[in-house]
Amino acid sequence: MYAHDLLEHSSVFASVTLGNLPKMSKSCAFVIPCLASISSWAESLILAPPAVHLRDNNGLYLPRVDFASLLLNPMFWRCNKCGLEQLFAPTTRKCTVCGFSVSKSGPVPIVKGDVIMINEALTSRMSCSSSRHLEEADELEAQKIYERVVRFCREHQTSFIDDGFPHSQRAIGNYQLLGDPAQLGHRLQEMSTVKWLRPVQMFTKDGFNYRWTVFKDTQPTDIEQGLLGNCWFLSALALIAERPDILEKIVLTKVYNGDGVYMIRLCVDGLWKVVVLDDFFPCYAKNSSMVFSVGRRNQLWVPLIEKALAKQLGNYVALRAGRSLEGLAYLTGAPCVLLDMEDESVDKDVIWVSLLSSREANFLMGCSCGAGRNSINENEYNQVGLVPQHAYSLLDVRQVRDHRLVRLRNPWGRYVWKGAWSEGWNGWTPELRKLLMPHGTEAGTFWMPFGDFCRYFDSVDIAKVRFEWSESRLKLKIRGQWETGNSQAVRIVVDRSTEVCFSLYQCGSRVHQNPNDLMVLVHRQGTSTDTLGELIFRSPRKVGGFVSTGDVFLTPGVYYACVFSFSHYNSSKDVDCVLAVHSSKEILAQIIYVSPHIYTDSLTELLLKEGKLHTSFEGCVTRYIAEEFGGLILMADNLHEHKIVQIKSDCQHSGNVLSTRGSLLSFDTIPPMHRQILVVLTQCEMTQKYWVSHRLHLRTSEIPQLNEWNPSDPYAQHIPRFQDPTTTFLHAPRPLFI
């Protein structure tokens, strides 16, 4: 039953986000025939057993129904008079729609206050360690392993052979994926006959001019890329070469040894790993030269670090293609953030200030050239000396008089910028050369104007390396199925005001080539110890190997971090991940097991804080988020005290997305003074564009059934129905006030 005239109380909200869709013409609300009058409908409810008459689109009466005889979701309460179904029973013991009293006999209906929100019995111990303490512990353990392996080799008079990374095609991987045979030529053809050699058996360009060492006055130009298309990693490695203090923490075995035992420390999927290696490397059979990366002047640190990561990822081919941001994360374990220079909503002055502050903090920075979302003219890039779809190191940021300048390095050591402020630019003065190039030119390095940098480069990757900070790393599972007691969150206790950064890593995303969407939401503790308070900050939600919140300031108190992924929502597949918490002061963190209601509360707080409002429909407020969300989330609040709001959510014009409802079209009944998360859309294929669109049709009603909106199942109150706990926990209407 609808209040007054339908056209006055129906509304259509439409929004299209992130897509290059044609403009959509406005459409009016559906005109739906009215039901029986209020009086005749109410009279039918008084009859026993409780029953109701409904009319279909043709004005015909539907059969009488005893609501108690209809199937009911076991998580729901139902009014046996009007049939209203909701997640929690009314606290007043009266139905808010028809006023029918809830019987006190039989099982007591569950109210939210009865739910155990946090299972303290399963809570883990508090943890926190300084970065230096973790490094010292890893180095001590590495030394023990090294001594044990060396002792074995010398007792048996043999060099070390790592059976964990065998000298076989399995360790190389499917080399056919390395590139176009026409471009790679004979090098790709020779991969089938590769042999594994030790340094003394190899041929190098430097020959016998240099003895084999691990380090020899390391320089970024020591890195020579091999057959792998892994400039993303070598660009990050070139940045590390500028910082011996970081490089020495990665390469734990610093001296060349005849036993062939080496230890490398990397941060893989958010966890520090000490990798044990031998010194056999893939070489071409014809000339005994190395197939993959080479350290010039016969240095081993370059191929050793590359091999360590290949071992962790399963094979060398797994290193092809990536972003320098990912390489910095592997090498430093520090919080890594991306500045998107293609985002037109971000002011270039803001980017410039971010670059200056990052340089002042001595952070590591890399950048991506012509590899973003926008199409490019490769010939134009080549004419100005830049390599499109290539990673560069960002070495310096300077303001010289009125000129904003950046200094970059091409890890290839060649192909440099030819425009203003390049080596051949005619505007150089002796004073400027002395200021900007006091040591002369270096291979692969160049200055360029910030304006041109923004034109040709699409993003900047920043690793916030701070050795004095503390860190906690917690292994979590993001459940595909939300069930009571199996969901995990993190409790953080802050004793002193501190800066903090949260980074969430997906385990195995590069190995399995199946990155999921990730998001972290951090809340202050609510009014009781087992509830969430306001949302303090969050990471972007995106499909990728990891996400980060950036630096924020926390005052003393208790906080909760909730981690989300919807790519495998409502499936049997869980997402293994690691939450890394970096802080300027020591804090305590622990894993807790929570009710899925906590997760729904977390998303609700997100929508209340960031959601864009639709308020033109009287008595109902709808909110949505699409920015920095990798999809869409919709929520509606029914502010009426005794009327039902029914909503048709149409997202059928979206593309490359998955829906938590299992459909892009849904219908819902929201009881009085309740709110509902209507749908969550998630980007499906990472390598393709996606777009989201939503159109809402709303109406008020005094009966809960969807009726003619779903003729095949007129007594339903939600379509698709909530047929499992996971969908129920996320999408069932919830009281506005508990």
TAMO-V689008 format. One record per residue. N is the residue number from 1. RES is the residue in three letters. PSI is psi in radians with two decimals (NA if undefined). D_FIRST is the distance of its C-alpha to the first C-alpha in Angstrom with 1 decimal. Layout:
# TAMO-V689008
N:RES:PSI:D_FIRST + N:RES:PSI:D_FIRST
This chain:
# TAMO-V689008
1:MET:2.28:0.0 + 2:TYR:2.48:3.8 + 3:ALA:2.24:6.7 + 4:HIS:-2.61:9.3 + 5:ASP:2.41:10.5 + 6:LEU:-0.73:9.9 + 7:LEU:-0.47:13.6 + 8:GLU:-0.36:14.1 + 9:HIS:0.18:11.9 + 10:SER:2.62:12.9 + 11:SER:2.71:16.5 + 12:VAL:2.16:19.2 + 13:PHE:2.31:22.0 + 14:ALA:2.50:25.1 + 15:SER:2.41:28.4 + 16:VAL:2.27:31.4 + 17:THR:2.45:34.1 + 18:LEU:0.23:37.6 + 19:GLY:2.70:37.7 + 20:ASN:1.09:39.6 + 21:LEU:2.69:36.8 + 22:PRO:2.69:36.6 + 23:LYS:2.41:34.4 + 24:MET:2.31:30.9 + 25:SER:2.58:29.5 + 26:LYS:2.47:26.3 + 27:SER:2.56:23.3 + 28:CYS:2.92:20.1 + 29:ALA:2.70:16.7 + 30:PHE:2.44:15.4 + 31:VAL:2.04:13.6 + 32:ILE:2.30:10.8 + 33:PRO:2.47:9.8 + 34:CYS:2.75:6.6 + 35:LEU:-2.93:5.5 + 36:ALA:2.83:7.0 + 37:SER:2.80:7.2 + 38:ILE:-0.74:6.7 + 39:SER:-0.81:10.4 + 40:SER:-0.60:10.9 + 41:TRP:-0.74:8.5 + 42:ALA:-0.67:10.5 + 43:GLU:-0.65:13.7 + 44:SER:-0.44:13.6 + 45:LEU:-0.43:13.6 + 46:ILE:-0.46:16.7 + 47:LEU:2.71:18.7 + 48:ALA:2.44:21.2 + 49:PRO:2.82:21.2 + 50:PRO:2.26:17.8 + 51:ALA:2.96:15.5 + 52:VAL:2.55:12.1 + 53:HIS:2.37:11.4 + 54:LEU:2.67:9.5 + 55:ARG:2.52:10.2 + 56:ASP:-2.97:12.3 + 57:ASN:-0.47:13.3 + 58:ASN:0.16:15.5 + 59:GLY:0.15:13.2 + 60:LEU:2.49:15.0 + 61:TYR:2.41:13.9 + 62:LEU:2.79:14.6 + 63:PRO:2.61:17.1 + 64:ARG:2.62:16.6 + 65:VAL:2.41:17.1 + 66:ASP:1.90:19.0 + 67:PHE:-0.52:17.9 + 68:ALA:-0.32:21.5 + 69:SER:-0.19:22.8 + 70:LEU:2.64:21.2 + 71:LEU:2.49:23.3 + 72:LEU:2.32:22.8 + 73:ASN:2.19:24.4 + 74:PRO:-0.26:27.3 + 75:MET:-0.07:26.8 + 76:PHE:2.69:23.3 + 77:TRP:2.57:22.1 + 78:ARG:2.44:19.2 + 79:CYS:2.13:17.5 + 80:ASN:-0.09:18.3 + 81:LYS:-0.97:15.7 + 82:CYS:-0.19:12.3 + 83:GLY:0.09:14.1 + 84:LEU:2.32:13.9 + 85:GLU:2.32:17.0 + 86:GLN:2.86:19.2 + 87:LEU:-0.69:22.8 + 88:PHE:2.52:24.0 + 89:ALA:2.64:23.2 + 90:PRO:2.36:22.2 + 91:THR:-0.40:25.5 + 92:THR:-0.10:24.4 + 93:ARG:0.48:23.8 + 94:LYS:2.42:20.4 + 95:CYS:2.27:17.0 + 96:THR:-0.23:15.6 + 97:VAL:-0.92:12.0 + 98:CYS:-0.14:12.7 + 99:GLY:0.11:16.3 + 100:PHE:2.33:17.8 + 101:SER:2.37:21.5 + 102:VAL:2.25:23.0 + 103:SER:2.43:25.9 + 104:LYS:-0.11:29.3 + 105:SER:2.77:31.0 + 106:GLY:-2.93:31.5 + 107:PRO:2.48:31.5 + 108:VAL:2.20:30.6 + 109:PRO:2.52:27.7 + 110:ILE:2.30:29.0 + 111:VAL:2.85:28.3 + 112:LYS:-0.55:29.6 + 113:GLY:-0.32:32.5 + 114:ASP:-0.18:33.8 + 115:VAL:2.32:34.2 + 116:ILE:1.93:37.7 + 117:MET:-0.59:37.4 + 118:ILE:2.23:41.1 + 119:ASN:1.64:43.6 + 120:GLU:-0.39:46.8 + 121:ALA:-0.44:48.9 + 122:LEU:0.07:48.6 + 123:THR:2.41:49.2 + 124:SER:2.99:52.2 + 125:ARG:2.65:55.2 + 126:MET:2.51:55.2 + 127:SER:2.59:57.1 + 128:CYS:2.37:58.6 + 129:SER:2.59:61.8 + 130:SER:2.69:63.6 + 131:SER:-0.68:64.0 + 132:ARG:-0.67:67.8 + 133:HIS:-0.73:67.6 + 134:LEU:-0.72:65.7 + 135:GLU:-0.78:68.2 + 136:GLU:-0.71:71.1 + 137:ALA:-0.74:69.7 + 138:ASP:-0.71:69.1 + 139:GLU:-0.68:72.6 + 140:LEU:-0.78:74.1 + 141:GLU:-0.69:72.4 + 142:ALA:-0.68:73.4 + 143:GLN:-0.67:77.0 + 144:LYS:-0.78:77.1 + 145:ILE:-0.77:75.8 + 146:TYR:-0.84:78.2 + 147:GLU:-0.67:81.2 + 148:ARG:-0.74:80.3 + 149:VAL:-0.76:80.0 + 150:VAL:-0.71:83.1 + 151:ARG:-0.74:85.1 + 152:PHE:-0.80:84.1 + 153:CYS:-0.73:85.0 + 154:ARG:-0.57:88.4 + 155:GLU:-0.59:89.2 + 156:HIS:0.11:88.6 + 157:GLN:0.95:90.0 + 158:THR:2.76:87.1 + 159:SER:2.81:84.5 + 160:PHE:2.31:80.9 + 161:ILE:2.07:78.6 + 162:ASP:1.82:74.9 + 163:ASP:-0.15:73.6 + 164:GLY:-0.22:70.1 + 165:PHE:1.35:70.2 + 166:PRO:2.70:72.6 + 167:HIS:1.35:74.7 + 168:SER:3.05:72.9 + 169:GLN:-0.45:70.5 + 170:ARG:-0.65:67.7 + 171:ALA:-0.43:68.3 + 172:ILE:-0.72:68.4 + 173:GLY:-3.02:65.2 + 174:ASN:1.61:64.4 + 175:TYR:-0.23:66.6 + 176:GLN:-0.30:65.4 + 177:LEU:-0.05:62.4 + 178:LEU:-0.35:64.7 + 179:GLY:-3.04:64.7 + 180:ASP:2.12:65.9 + 181:PRO:-0.56:69.2 + 182:ALA:-0.56:70.5 + 183:GLN:-0.67:70.3 + 184:LEU:-0.35:71.4 + 185:GLY:-2.41:74.2 + 186:HIS:-0.41:76.7 + 187:ARG:-0.71:75.2 + 188:LEU:-0.65:72.2 + 189:GLN:-0.56:74.5 + 190:GLU:-0.08:76.6 + 191:MET:-0.44:73.8 + 192:SER:-0.26:74.5 + 193:THR:0.40:77.9 + 194:VAL:2.50:77.1 + 195:LYS:2.66:79.3 + 196:TRP:2.14:78.8 + 197:LEU:2.68:81.6 + 198:ARG:2.83:82.6 + 199:PRO:-0.75:83.5 + 200:VAL:-0.24:87.2 + 201:GLN:-0.13:86.7 + 202:MET:2.82:84.7 + 203:PHE:2.27:85.7 + 204:THR:2.82:84.4 + 205:LYS:-0.52:85.1 + 206:ASP:-0.16:86.8 + 207:GLY:-2.23:89.0 + 208:PHE:0.24:91.5 + 209:ASN:-0.44:91.3 + 210:TYR:2.43:89.0 + 211:ARG:2.68:89.0 + 212:TRP:2.26:85.7 + 213:THR:2.91:83.8 + 214:VAL:-0.86:80.3 + 215:PHE:2.62:80.4 + 216:LYS:1.44:82.9 + 217:ASP:1.14:81.9 + 218:THR:2.45:78.4 + 219:GLN:2.65:77.2 + 220:PRO:-0.51:73.9 + 221:THR:-0.03:76.2 + 222:ASP:-0.26:77.3 + 223:ILE:2.18:74.1 + 224:GLU:2.07:74.6 + 225:GLN:2.46:71.6 + 226:GLY:-2.51:72.2 + 227:LEU:-0.42:70.5 + 228:LEU:2.47:67.1 + 229:GLY:1.11:64.6 + 230:ASN:0.76:64.0 + 231:CYS:-0.44:64.8 + 232:TRP:-0.69:61.6 + 233:PHE:-0.72:63.4 + 234:LEU:-0.54:66.9 + 235:SER:-0.75:65.7 + 236:ALA:-0.67:64.3 + 237:LEU:-0.61:67.7 + 238:ALA:-0.64:69.6 + 239:LEU:-0.72:67.8 + 240:ILE:-0.61:68.8 + 241:ALA:-0.42:72.4 + 242:GLU:-0.23:72.4 + 243:ARG:1.50:71.7 + 244:PRO:-0.50:74.4 + 245:ASP:-0.55:72.8 + 246:ILE:-0.74:69.7 + 247:LEU:-0.69:71.6 + 248:GLU:-0.36:73.8 + 249:LYS:-0.29:70.8 + 250:ILE:-0.85:69.7 + 251:VAL:1.77:73.1 + 252:LEU:-0.48:74.4 + 253:THR:1.85:77.5 + 254:LYS:-0.03:79.4 + 255:VAL:2.36:82.7 + 256:TYR:2.33:83.6 + 257:ASN:2.52:84.8 + 258:GLY:-0.31:86.7 + 259:ASP:-0.31:84.5 + 260:GLY:0.60:81.6 + 261:VAL:2.19:79.0 + 262:TYR:2.59:76.5 + 263:MET:2.22:73.5 + 264:ILE:2.40:70.6 + 265:ARG:2.08:67.7 + 266:LEU:2.77:64.3 + 267:CYS:1.78:60.7 + 268:VAL:2.10:58.8 + 269:ASP:0.65:55.0 + 270:GLY:-0.05:55.3 + 271:LEU:2.38:58.0 + 272:TRP:2.33:61.7 + 273:LYS:2.32:63.8 + 274:VAL:2.05:67.6 + 275:VAL:2.20:68.6 + 276:VAL:2.27:72.0 + 277:LEU:2.68:73.6 + 278:ASP:-3.14:76.9 + 279:ASP:0.62:78.5 + 280:PHE:2.34:78.3 + 281:PHE:2.58:76.5 + 282:PRO:2.30:75.7 + 283:CYS:2.67:78.5 + 284:TYR:2.41:79.5 + 285:ALA:-0.56:82.1 + 286:LYS:-0.76:84.2 + 287:ASN:0.05:84.9 + 288:SER:0.41:83.5 + 289:SER:2.72:81.4 + 290:MET:2.42:78.0 + 291:VAL:-0.73:74.9 + 292:PHE:-2.71:72.4 + 293:SER:2.55:72.8 + 294:VAL:2.49:76.2 + 295:GLY:1.98:77.6 + 296:ARG:2.76:80.3 + 297:ARG:0.56:83.7 + 298:ASN:0.81:83.2 + 299:GLN:2.47:80.5 + 300:LEU:-0.23:78.3 + 301:TRP:-0.59:75.5 + 302:VAL:-1.00:73.5 + 303:PRO:-0.48:73.6 + 304:LEU:-0.79:73.2 + 305:ILE:-0.73:70.0 + 306:GLU:-0.74:68.6 + 307:LYS:-0.66:69.7 + 308:ALA:-0.76:68.1 + 309:LEU:-0.68:64.7 + 310:ALA:-0.69:65.2 + 311:LYS:-0.74:66.0 + 312:GLN:-0.57:62.9 + 313:LEU:-0.10:60.7 + 314:GLY:-0.57:62.6 + 315:ASN:2.96:64.7 + 316:TYR:-0.69:65.9 + 317:VAL:-0.44:63.6 + 318:ALA:-0.22:60.6 + 319:LEU:-0.07:61.8 + 320:ARG:2.45:61.2 + 321:ALA:2.29:58.8 + 322:GLY:-2.94:57.0 + 323:ARG:2.62:56.8 + 324:SER:-0.43:59.4 + 325:LEU:-0.74:56.7 + 326:GLU:-0.72:56.6 + 327:GLY:-0.72:60.4 + 328:LEU:-0.64:60.5 + 329:ALA:-0.75:58.1 + 330:TYR:-0.69:60.4 + 331:LEU:-0.51:63.5 + 332:THR:-0.49:62.6 + 333:GLY:0.11:59.6 + 334:ALA:2.82:58.6 + 335:PRO:2.29:55.2 + 336:CYS:2.31:54.9 + 337:VAL:2.75:52.7 + 338:LEU:2.28:52.2 + 339:LEU:2.00:52.3 + 340:ASP:1.87:50.5 + 341:MET:-0.07:52.4 + 342:GLU:-0.16:50.2 + 343:ASP:1.87:47.3 + 344:GLU:-0.30:47.3 + 345:SER:-0.23:45.2 + 346:VAL:2.14:48.2 + 347:ASP:2.41:50.9 + 348:LYS:-0.48:54.4 + 349:ASP:-0.63:55.8 + 350:VAL:-0.73:53.7 + 351:ILE:-0.75:55.0 + 352:TRP:-0.78:58.5 + 353:VAL:-0.68:58.2 + 354:SER:-0.70:56.8 + 355:LEU:-0.74:59.8 + 356:LEU:-0.79:62.2 + 357:SER:-0.63:60.9 + 358:SER:-0.69:60.9 + 359:ARG:-0.70:64.5 + 360:GLU:-0.63:65.4 + 361:ALA:-0.02:64.0 + 362:ASN:0.55:66.0 + 363:PHE:2.75:63.0 + 364:LEU:2.40:63.4 + 365:MET:2.38:61.8 + 366:GLY:2.93:61.5 + 367:CYS:2.74:59.8 + 368:SER:2.28:58.5 + 369:CYS:2.04:59.9 + 370:GLY:0.62:57.9 + 371:ALA:0.38:55.7 + 372:GLY:-2.68:52.3 + 373:ARG:-0.49:49.3 + 374:ASN:2.55:50.9 + 375:SER:2.61:53.2 + 376:ILE:2.85:56.9 + 377:ASN:1.82:60.2 + 378:GLU:-0.58:62.5 + 379:ASN:-0.67:65.6 + 380:GLU:-0.73:64.8 + 381:TYR:-0.78:64.7 + 382:ASN:-0.64:67.9 + 383:GLN:-0.52:69.7 + 384:VAL:0.12:69.0 + 385:GLY:0.17:70.2 + 386:LEU:2.65:66.9 + 387:VAL:1.96:65.7 + 388:PRO:2.71:62.0 + 389:GLN:0.88:59.8 + 390:HIS:2.65:62.2 + 391:ALA:2.38:62.2 + 392:TYR:2.78:64.5 + 393:SER:2.38:65.6 + 394:LEU:1.93:64.9 + 395:LEU:-0.57:68.0 + 396:ASP:2.71:68.1 + 397:VAL:2.16:66.3 + 398:ARG:2.55:68.4 + 399:GLN:1.93:68.2 + 400:VAL:1.83:71.6 + 401:ARG:-2.07:71.8 + 402:ASP:0.15:68.9 + 403:HIS:2.24:68.5 + 404:ARG:2.15:65.8 + 405:LEU:2.60:67.3 + 406:VAL:2.57:66.4 + 407:ARG:2.21:68.9 + 408:LEU:2.86:67.9 + 409:ARG:2.28:69.7 + 410:ASN:2.08:69.3 + 411:PRO:-0.27:70.0 + 412:TRP:-0.33:71.9 + 413:GLY:0.14:74.6 + 414:ARG:3.14:74.6 + 415:TYR:1.53:72.5 + 416:VAL:2.87:71.9 + 417:TRP:2.42:70.5 + 418:LYS:0.01:72.7 + 419:GLY:-2.68:71.2 + 420:ALA:2.42:71.8 + 421:TRP:0.15:73.2 + 422:SER:3.06:74.2 + 423:GLU:-0.68:77.7 + 424:GLY:0.14:78.9 + 425:TRP:2.41:77.3 + 426:ASN:0.07:79.9 + 427:GLY:0.02:78.5 + 428:TRP:2.45:79.8 + 429:THR:2.79:82.3 + 430:PRO:-0.63:84.5 + 431:GLU:-0.75:82.6 + 432:LEU:-0.71:79.2 + 433:ARG:-0.74:80.7 + 434:LYS:-0.62:82.1 + 435:LEU:-0.78:78.8 + 436:LEU:-0.38:76.5 + 437:MET:1.10:78.9 + 438:PRO:-0.43:81.5 + 439:HIS:0.31:82.4 + 440:GLY:-3.00:82.3 + 441:THR:2.62:79.9 + 442:GLU:2.57:78.4 + 443:ALA:2.20:77.5 + 444:GLY:-0.06:73.9 + 445:THR:2.65:73.2 + 446:PHE:2.72:72.4 + 447:TRP:2.63:70.9 + 448:MET:2.70:68.4 + 449:PRO:2.56:66.4 + 450:PHE:-0.63:63.0 + 451:GLY:-0.77:61.5 + 452:ASP:-0.60:62.8 + 453:PHE:-0.79:61.7 + 454:CYS:-0.49:58.1 + 455:ARG:-0.72:58.5 + 456:TYR:-0.28:59.9 + 457:PHE:2.48:58.4 + 458:ASP:-0.36:54.8 + 459:SER:2.78:54.6 + 460:VAL:2.30:56.7 + 461:ASP:2.29:56.8 + 462:ILE:2.22:57.8 + 463:ALA:2.07:59.1 + 464:LYS:1.41:59.2 + 465:VAL:2.05:62.3 + 466:ARG:1.73:63.1 + 467:PHE:-0.42:65.6 + 468:GLU:-0.13:65.4 + 469:TRP:2.78:61.6 + 470:SER:2.84:60.4 + 471:GLU:2.59:58.1 + 472:SER:2.43:56.0 + 473:ARG:2.05:54.9 + 474:LEU:2.23:52.4 + 475:LYS:2.20:51.5 + 476:LEU:2.83:47.8 + 477:LYS:2.20:45.5 + 478:ILE:1.94:42.1 + 479:ARG:2.40:40.3 + 480:GLY:-0.55:38.4 + 481:GLN:2.15:36.5 + 482:TRP:1.92:35.0 + 483:GLU:2.72:35.9 + 484:THR:2.16:36.6 + 485:GLY:-0.10:40.0 + 486:ASN:-0.07:41.1 + 487:SER:2.50:40.1 + 488:GLN:2.57:42.8 + 489:ALA:-3.13:43.0 + 490:VAL:2.28:46.0 + 491:ARG:2.31:46.8 + 492:ILE:2.26:49.2 + 493:VAL:2.10:51.3 + 494:VAL:2.07:52.9 + 495:ASP:-0.58:55.8 + 496:ARG:2.55:57.0 + 497:SER:2.37:55.3 + 498:THR:2.66:55.6 + 499:GLU:2.55:54.7 + 500:VAL:2.65:52.8 + 501:CYS:2.31:51.6 + 502:PHE:2.28:49.4 + 503:SER:2.28:50.0 + 504:LEU:2.13:48.1 + 505:TYR:2.41:50.0 + 506:GLN:2.25:48.9 + 507:CYS:2.30:51.7 + 508:GLY:0.27:53.1 + 509:SER:-0.65:51.1 + 510:ARG:-0.64:54.3 + 511:VAL:-0.81:55.8 + 512:HIS:-0.09:52.8 + 513:GLN:0.70:51.7 + 514:ASN:1.04:48.0 + 515:PRO:2.48:46.9 + 516:ASN:2.96:43.5 + 517:ASP:2.52:41.3 + 518:LEU:2.58:42.3 + 519:MET:2.50:41.1 + 520:VAL:2.27:42.2 + 521:LEU:2.28:40.1 + 522:VAL:2.18:42.2 + 523:HIS:2.64:40.6 + 524:ARG:2.63:42.2 + 525:GLN:2.51:41.9 + 526:GLY:-2.85:39.0 + 527:THR:-0.43:39.3 + 528:SER:2.87:40.3 + 529:THR:-0.26:42.7 + 530:ASP:0.42:40.1 + 531:THR:2.73:37.4 + 532:LEU:2.47:37.3 + 533:GLY:-2.64:37.6 + 534:GLU:2.66:37.3 + 535:LEU:2.17:38.1 + 536:ILE:-0.84:41.7 + 537:PHE:2.99:42.3 + 538:ARG:2.89:41.7 + 539:SER:2.88:43.4 + 540:PRO:2.73:42.1 + 541:ARG:2.09:40.2 + 542:LYS:2.81:42.2 + 543:VAL:2.11:43.6 + 544:GLY:-3.10:47.2 + 545:GLY:-0.51:49.9 + 546:PHE:2.83:49.1 + 547:VAL:2.76:47.3 + 548:SER:2.57:48.5 + 549:THR:-0.32:47.1 + 550:GLY:3.05:50.1 + 551:ASP:2.33:51.9 + 552:VAL:2.91:50.0 + 553:PHE:2.21:51.2 + 554:LEU:2.34:50.2 + 555:THR:2.89:51.2 + 556:PRO:2.43:52.1 + 557:GLY:-3.03:49.3 + 558:VAL:2.36:47.3 + 559:TYR:2.75:45.2 + 560:TYR:2.34:43.2 + 561:ALA:2.14:43.2 + 562:CYS:2.33:40.5 + 563:VAL:2.42:41.3 + 564:PHE:2.56:38.9 + 565:SER:2.25:39.1 + 566:PHE:0.05:36.3 + 567:SER:-0.59:38.6 + 568:HIS:0.54:38.7 + 569:TYR:2.36:35.4 + 570:ASN:0.52:34.3 + 571:SER:3.01:37.7 + 572:SER:-0.03:40.7 + 573:LYS:2.21:42.7 + 574:ASP:2.77:43.4 + 575:VAL:2.00:44.8 + 576:ASP:2.33:48.0 + 577:CYS:2.98:48.6 + 578:VAL:2.25:50.8 + 579:LEU:2.02:49.8 + 580:ALA:2.23:52.8 + 581:VAL:1.96:52.8 + 582:HIS:2.41:55.6 + 583:SER:2.58:56.4 + 584:SER:-0.43:59.2 + 585:LYS:2.74:59.5 + 586:GLU:2.32:59.3 + 587:ILE:2.91:55.9 + 588:LEU:2.42:54.8 + 589:ALA:2.53:52.1 + 590:GLN:2.62:50.9 + 591:ILE:2.34:48.5 + 592:ILE:2.69:45.8 + 593:TYR:2.22:43.4 + 594:VAL:2.81:39.8 + 595:SER:2.56:36.4 + 596:PRO:-0.33:34.2 + 597:HIS:-0.55:31.9 + 598:ILE:-0.73:34.7 + 599:TYR:-0.71:34.3 + 600:THR:-0.70:30.6 + 601:ASP:-0.67:31.4 + 602:SER:-0.81:34.1 + 603:LEU:-0.61:31.9 + 604:THR:-0.79:29.4 + 605:GLU:-0.63:32.3 + 606:LEU:-0.81:33.4 + 607:LEU:-0.65:30.1 + 608:LEU:-0.55:30.1 + 609:LYS:-0.75:33.7 + 610:GLU:-0.22:33.8 + 611:GLY:2.41:30.3 + 612:LYS:2.43:29.7 + 613:LEU:2.47:26.7 + 614:HIS:2.08:23.7 + 615:THR:0.20:22.3 + 616:SER:-0.24:20.9 + 617:PHE:2.06:17.2 + 618:GLU:2.25:16.6 + 619:GLY:0.08:16.3 + 620:CYS:2.36:17.2 + 621:VAL:2.20:20.7 + 622:THR:2.53:21.8 + 623:ARG:2.62:25.5 + 624:TYR:2.70:27.8 + 625:ILE:2.27:31.5 + 626:ALA:-0.41:33.6 + 627:GLU:2.42:37.0 + 628:GLU:0.60:39.6 + 629:PHE:-0.11:37.0 + 630:GLY:0.55:38.1 + 631:GLY:-2.29:34.6 + 632:LEU:2.55:31.2 + 633:ILE:2.36:29.0 + 634:LEU:2.44:25.4 + 635:MET:2.54:23.5 + 636:ALA:2.43:20.2 + 637:ASP:2.21:19.7 + 638:ASN:1.91:16.5 + 639:LEU:-0.06:17.8 + 640:HIS:2.54:14.9 + 641:GLU:-0.46:15.9 + 642:HIS:0.04:12.7 + 643:LYS:2.60:9.9 + 644:ILE:2.53:9.7 + 645:VAL:2.28:11.0 + 646:GLN:2.37:11.2 + 647:ILE:2.31:14.4 + 648:LYS:2.07:16.4 + 649:SER:2.00:20.1 + 650:ASP:1.87:22.5 + 651:CYS:0.43:26.2 + 652:GLN:-0.23:27.6 + 653:HIS:0.15:30.0 + 654:SER:2.80:31.8 + 655:GLY:2.55:35.2 + 656:ASN:0.78:37.5 + 657:VAL:2.72:35.0 + 658:LEU:2.59:33.6 + 659:SER:2.37:30.1 + 660:THR:-0.24:29.5 + 661:ARG:-0.10:26.4 + 662:GLY:0.12:28.7 + 663:SER:2.65:26.8 + 664:LEU:0.05:26.4 + 665:LEU:2.17:22.8 + 666:SER:2.73:20.2 + 667:PHE:2.39:16.5 + 668:ASP:2.55:15.4 + 669:THR:2.14:12.9 + 670:ILE:2.03:14.5 + 671:PRO:2.89:14.1 + 672:PRO:2.45:14.6 + 673:MET:0.71:18.2 + 674:HIS:2.83:19.0 + 675:ARG:2.72:20.6 + 676:GLN:2.33:21.2 + 677:ILE:1.96:24.0 + 678:LEU:-0.74:22.3 + 679:VAL:2.64:25.5 + 680:VAL:2.16:29.3 + 681:LEU:2.47:31.3 + 682:THR:2.35:35.1 + 683:GLN:2.35:38.0 + 684:CYS:-1.16:39.3 + 685:GLU:2.05:42.8 + 686:MET:-0.62:44.8 + 687:THR:-0.06:47.3 + 688:GLN:2.72:44.7 + 689:LYS:2.67:42.5 + 690:TYR:2.82:38.8 + 691:TRP:2.61:35.9 + 692:VAL:2.44:32.4 + 693:SER:2.45:29.5 + 694:HIS:2.48:25.8 + 695:ARG:2.19:22.9 + 696:LEU:2.35:19.5 + 697:HIS:2.18:16.1 + 698:LEU:2.59:13.5 + 699:ARG:2.66:9.9 + 700:THR:2.67:8.0 + 701:SER:2.68:5.0 + 702:GLU:0.08:5.2 + 703:ILE:2.58:6.2 + 704:PRO:-0.29:9.2 + 705:GLN:2.52:9.8 + 706:LEU:-0.39:10.5 + 707:ASN:-2.10:10.1 + 708:GLU:-0.18:11.5 + 709:TRP:-0.36:12.8 + 710:ASN:1.32:15.3 + 711:PRO:-0.54:15.9 + 712:SER:-0.33:19.0 + 713:ASP:1.17:17.4 + 714:PRO:-0.38:13.7 + 715:TYR:-0.07:13.8 + 716:ALA:2.63:15.4 + 717:GLN:-0.16:14.2 + 718:HIS:2.26:17.1 + 719:ILE:2.15:19.0 + 720:PRO:2.62:21.9 + 721:ARG:2.73:21.6 + 722:PHE:1.70:23.8 + 723:GLN:0.13:26.6 + 724:ASP:2.80:29.4 + 725:PRO:-0.63:30.3 + 726:THR:-0.87:31.1 + 727:THR:-0.65:27.7 + 728:THR:-0.82:26.1 + 729:PHE:-0.71:28.4 + 730:LEU:-0.72:27.8 + 731:HIS:-0.18:24.2 + 732:ALA:2.43:22.3 + 733:PRO:2.53:20.3 + 734:ARG:2.58:22.6 + 735:PRO:2.49:22.5 + 736:LEU:-0.65:23.4 + 737:PHE:2.27:26.1 + 738:ILE:NA:28.2
